[in-house]
């Protein structure tokens, strides 16, 4: 196989330095799209998020999309299916298979975490976020329930309910 044919099949690599990833905001959660389906040839999506204490992702499931989380800094309470919450500090990793019920809450002052998922689910994160305001500040346009409900419908996400109290 010639190099030309190989380049047509294999996606080109790329490099992003600090601050070069696409920035969006979901409320006050800062979201950087490090890799998307477009940049990985449809292989995966990698998102870097920073959120404040009390921010939650309610219990939900998505039947076709896996999701994994790696805690870079801070602490989260992770919920998977009906198991008790697990406290996850920097260095912790969790994998949520497609169809599993899961969610999380930020327990520390702030937390930074990486989300590894499918390109399809990565587009859900784009749909529930907004471009930054001036100077990269949080978006001025709010994220409302109707926007989230529409994105859940479009990306086949079932909201199960609020997170239980963490007892970890």
Rosetta blueprint (number, residue, H / E / L):
1 X L
2 X L
3 X H
4 X H
5 X H
6 X H
7 X H
8 X H
9 X H
10 X L
11 X L
12 X L
13 X L
14 X L
15 X L
16 X L
17 X L
18 X L
19 X L
20 X L
21 X L
22 X E
23 X E
24 X E
25 X E
26 X E
27 X L
28 X L
29 X E
30 X E
31 X E
32 X E
33 X E
34 X E
35 X E
36 X L
37 X L
38 X L
39 X L
40 X L
41 X L
42 X L
43 X L
44 X L
45 X E
46 X E
47 X E
48 X E
49 X E
50 X E
51 X E
52 X E
53 X L
54 X L
55 X L
56 X E
57 X E
58 X E
59 X E
60 X E
61 X E
62 X E
63 X L
64 X L
65 X L
66 X L
67 X E
68 X E
69 X E
70 X E
71 X E
72 X E
73 X E
74 X L
75 X E
76 X E
77 X E
78 X E
79 X E
80 X E
81 X L
82 X L
83 X L
84 X L
85 X L
86 X E
87 X E
88 X E
89 X E
90 X L
91 X L
92 X L
93 X E
94 X E
95 X E
96 X E
97 X L
98 X L
99 X L
100 X L
101 X L
102 X E
103 X E
104 X E
105 X E
106 X E
107 X L
108 X L
109 X L
110 X E
111 X E
112 X E
113 X E
114 X E
115 X E
116 X E
117 X E
118 X L
119 X H
120 X H
121 X H
122 X H
123 X H
124 X H
125 X H
126 X H
127 X H
128 X L
129 X L
130 X E
131 X E
132 X L
133 X L
134 X H
135 X H
136 X H
137 X L
138 X L
139 X L
140 X L
141 X L
142 X L
143 X L
144 X L
145 X H
146 X H
147 X H
148 X H
149 X H
150 X H
151 X H
152 X H
153 X H
154 X H
155 X L
156 X L
157 X E
158 X E
159 X E
160 X E
161 X E
162 X L
163 X L
164 X L
165 X L
166 X L
167 X L
168 X L
